Amino acid sequence: MGVITISRGSYSKGKEIAEKLAQKLGYDCISREILLQASEQFNVKEAKLIRALHDAPSFFDRFKHGKEKFSAFIHEVFLGHIQKDNVIYHGLAGHYFARGIPNILKVRINASIEDRVKEEMKRENIPEQEARHLLIKDDEERRKWGISLYGIDTRDFDLYDVVLQIDSLKVDDAVDILCDIAKRPSFQTTSESRMIIKDKFLAAKAYSAIVHKFPQANVTCKDAVVFVSVESSLSLETEIADQIKDLLKDNGEIKEIRAGVMPLGTD
């Protein structure tokens, strides 16, 4: 039992590898579902959100606290799905949201630009120059998204446990390699990792509930006790704590809410 995140560029066969690996392991394979649920919470149609992912990251600047809200919603949905265990996620920033959770296998699939150009030419019926231009543009847009929303560069191999270059390797080769790695003890879900996911999910859910009011809040969770800190004046601590507790009062999974302020200017 386990969770796998797969990061990939367009036309790199990452989607095909994820789907075949899920079938071989008997895992659920998710990607679009995360974006769909996040778009519903963000109150933006999925098609518009997909187009935005191919636009400048400034798309979210059109909304009040747009970046914080979108990141919060997609984080909550992702953690909600992986609580179910036996999941492969190939999509937006899974490796980022899996940070701090042990036993999750984080994979990056790379393919040569030449192979990707040929694949796009074939699928889109476009000339080589246009295909190359679109791929380079798409790669840069994905990189900008990662840096703008999450402060990460998807090309940083330190983010992953495994990086596979799909050139000489075939899709089935990659699936066999990843299947073998995924079955190893270090990538099996444990009671500890399950509890960490649960706490992170509750923290993400709590942040989603208060992000419109306190977008810069720091929210953590330990054993279903949620801790919220907001940078503000100490004179407002009681008022802010009451507001936070009121926003979270309907979440029955939270055992206790501890809210307070961090004095302005505190490191």
C-alpha positions in Angstrom: 0.0 0.0 0.0 1.3 3.4 -0.9 1.1 6.8 -2.6 3.1 7.8 -5.7 3.4 11.3 -7.3 4.5 11.6 -10.9 5.8 14.9 -12.3 6.1 15.2 -16.0 6.2 17.6 -18.9 3.8 17.5 -21.9 4.4 14.7 -24.4 6.8 12.9 -22.0 4.7 9.7 -21.7 4.2 10.4 -18.0 0.4 10.1 -18.1 0.7 6.7 -19.9 3.2 5.5 -17.4 1.0 6.6 -14.5 -2.0 4.8 -15.8 -0.2 1.6 -16.6 1.6 1.6 -13.2 -1.7 2.1 -11.5 -3.2 -0.8 -13.3 -0.3 -3.0 -12.5 -0.3 -2.1 -8.8 -4.1 -1.9 -8.4 -3.9 1.7 -7.4 -6.3 4.6 -8.3 -4.9 7.0 -10.8 -5.9 10.6 -10.4 -5.1 13.9 -12.0 -8.0 15.9 -13.5 -10.1 15.1 -10.5 -7.9 17.3 -8.3 -8.2 20.3 -10.6 -11.9 19.8 -11.0 -12.6 19.9 -7.3 -10.2 22.8 -6.8 -11.9 24.8 -9.5 -15.3 24.2 -7.8 -14.0 25.6 -4.5 -12.3 28.5 -6.3 -15.5 29.1 -8.1 -13.9 29.2 -11.6 -14.9 26.9 -14.4 -12.5 24.1 -15.0 -11.9 25.0 -18.6 -11.0 28.5 -17.6 -8.7 27.3 -15.0 -7.0 24.9 -17.4 -6.5 27.8 -19.8 -5.0 29.8 -17.0 -2.4 27.1 -16.4 -1.1 27.9 -19.8 -1.1 31.6 -19.2 1.0 33.8 -17.0 0.8 33.1 -13.2 -0.6 36.6 -12.9 -4.0 35.0 -13.7 -4.6 34.7 -9.9 -3.8 38.3 -9.3 -7.2 39.1 -10.7 -8.8 37.5 -7.6 -8.4 38.7 -4.1 -5.8 36.5 -2.5 -6.1 34.3 -5.6 -2.7 32.5 -5.3 -3.3 31.7 -1.7 -6.8 30.4 -2.3 -6.0 28.3 -5.3 -3.0 26.7 -3.5 -5.0 26.1 -0.4 -7.9 24.4 -2.3 -5.7 22.2 -4.4 -3.6 21.2 -1.4 -6.7 20.2 0.5 -8.2 18.2 -2.3 -4.8 16.4 -3.0 -4.4 15.4 0.7 -8.0 14.3 0.9 -7.5 11.9 -2.0 -4.2 10.4 -0.8 -5.8 9.6 2.6 -7.5 6.8 0.8 -4.1 5.2 0.1 -3.1 3.2 -3.0 -3.1 6.3 -5.2 -0.9 7.5 -8.1 -1.2 11.3 -8.7 0.2 12.7 -11.9 -0.5 16.4 -12.1 0.0 19.8 -10.6 2.7 20.0 -7.8 2.0 16.6 -6.2 5.6 16.4 -5.0 5.3 19.8 -3.4 2.1 18.9 -1.4 3.8 15.6 -0.4 6.6 17.4 1.4 7.2 16.2 5.0 5.2 13.0 4.4 7.3 9.9 4.7 7.0 6.8 2.5 5.6 8.7 -0.6 7.4 7.8 -3.8 8.0 11.0 -5.8 8.9 10.5 -9.4 10.0 12.7 -12.3 9.6 11.5 -15.9 11.8 13.3 -18.5 11.9 12.8 -22.3 14.2 14.3 -24.8 13.0 17.5 -26.6 13.4 15.7 -29.9 11.1 12.9 -29.0 8.6 15.3 -27.5 8.7 17.4 -30.7 8.0 14.3 -32.8 5.1 13.3 -30.6 3.5 16.8 -30.7 3.9 17.0 -34.5 2.1 13.7 -34.8 -0.7 14.4 -32.4 -1.4 18.0 -33.4 -0.5 17.7 -37.1 1.8 20.7 -37.0 5.3 21.4 -38.4 8.5 20.8 -36.4 9.3 24.5 -35.8 5.8 25.2 -34.4 5.9 22.1 -32.2 9.3 23.0 -30.8 8.2 26.5 -30.0 5.1 25.4 -28.2 7.0 22.8 -26.1 9.6 25.2 -25.0 6.9 27.8 -24.2 4.9 25.2 -22.2 8.0 24.1 -20.3 8.8 27.7 -19.3 5.2 28.3 -18.3 5.1 25.2 -16.0 8.4 26.4 -14.5 7.0 29.9 -13.8 3.9 28.4 -12.2 5.9 26.3 -9.9 8.1 29.2 -8.8 5.2 31.7 -8.5 2.7 29.5 -6.6 5.0 27.2 -4.6 8.5 28.6 -4.8 9.9 25.4 -6.4 11.5 24.7 -9.8 10.1 21.4 -11.2 13.5 20.8 -12.9 15.2 20.5 -9.5 16.0 16.8 -9.1 16.3 17.1 -5.4 12.5 17.2 -5.2 12.2 13.5 -6.4 13.2 10.1 -5.2 13.5 8.8 -8.8 14.1 10.5 -12.1 13.6 8.5 -15.2 14.8 9.6 -18.7 12.4 8.1 -21.3 14.7 7.8 -24.3 16.1 4.3 -24.5 13.6 3.2 -21.8 10.2 2.2 -23.1 7.0 2.9 -21.2 6.7 -0.7 -20.0 10.3 -0.6 -18.8 9.6 2.5 -16.7 6.4 0.8 -15.3 8.4 -2.3 -14.3 11.1 -0.2 -12.6 8.7 1.9 -10.7 6.5 -1.1 -9.7 9.6 -2.7 -8.2 10.5 0.4 -6.3 7.0 1.1 -5.1 6.8 -2.4 -3.5 9.8 -1.8 -1.3 9.3 -1.3 2.5 10.5 2.3 2.4 7.5 3.3 0.2 4.8 1.4 2.0 2.2 3.4 4.0 2.7 3.1 7.8 0.6 4.1 10.7 2.9 7.0 11.2 2.7 8.3 7.6 -1.1 7.8 7.7 -1.4 10.0 10.8 0.9 12.7 9.3 -1.3 12.7 6.2 -4.4 13.0 8.4 -3.0 16.0 10.3 -1.8 17.7 7.2 -5.2 17.2 5.6 -6.9 18.8 8.6 -4.4 21.7 8.6 -5.0 22.2 4.8 -8.8 22.0 5.3 -8.6 24.5 8.2 -6.5 26.9 6.1 -9.0 26.7 3.2 -11.7 27.7 5.6 -9.9 30.8 6.8 -7.8 31.8 3.7 -10.3 34.5 2.6 -10.0 36.2 5.9 -6.4 35.3 6.9 -4.4 34.5 3.8 -1.1 34.8 5.5 -2.0 32.6 8.5 0.3 29.7 9.5 -1.7 26.6 10.1 -0.4 23.3 11.4 -2.0 20.2 13.1 -0.9 17.6 15.5 -3.1 14.7 16.6 -6.2 16.6 15.3 -5.4 19.7 17.3 -5.1 22.7 14.9 -2.7 25.5 15.6 -3.2 28.8 13.8 -1.0 31.9 14.1 -1.6 35.2 12.4 0.9 38.1 12.3 -0.9 41.0 14.0 -1.0 43.3 17.0 -1.2 41.6 20.4 -4.1 43.9 21.2 -6.2 42.0 18.6 -5.3 38.5 19.7 -8.6 37.7 21.4 -10.7 39.1 18.5 -8.7 37.2 15.9 -8.7 34.0 17.8 -12.5 34.2 18.2 -12.9 34.8 14.4 -10.7 31.8 13.5 -12.6 29.5 15.9 -15.9 30.7 14.5 -14.7 29.9 11.0 -13.6 26.4 12.0 -16.4 25.5 14.4 -18.2 23.3 11.9 -15.2 21.0 11.3 -16.1 18.0 13.5 -12.8 16.3 12.8 -10.8 18.9 14.7 -10.5 18.1 18.4 -9.2 21.5 19.5 -8.3 24.9 17.9 -5.5 26.9 19.3 -5.3 30.3 17.7 -3.1 33.3 18.5 -1.1 36.1 17.0 2.5 36.6 16.2 3.5 40.2 17.1 4.2 42.3 14.0 7.9 42.3 13.1 8.6 39.0 14.8 10.9 36.6 12.9 
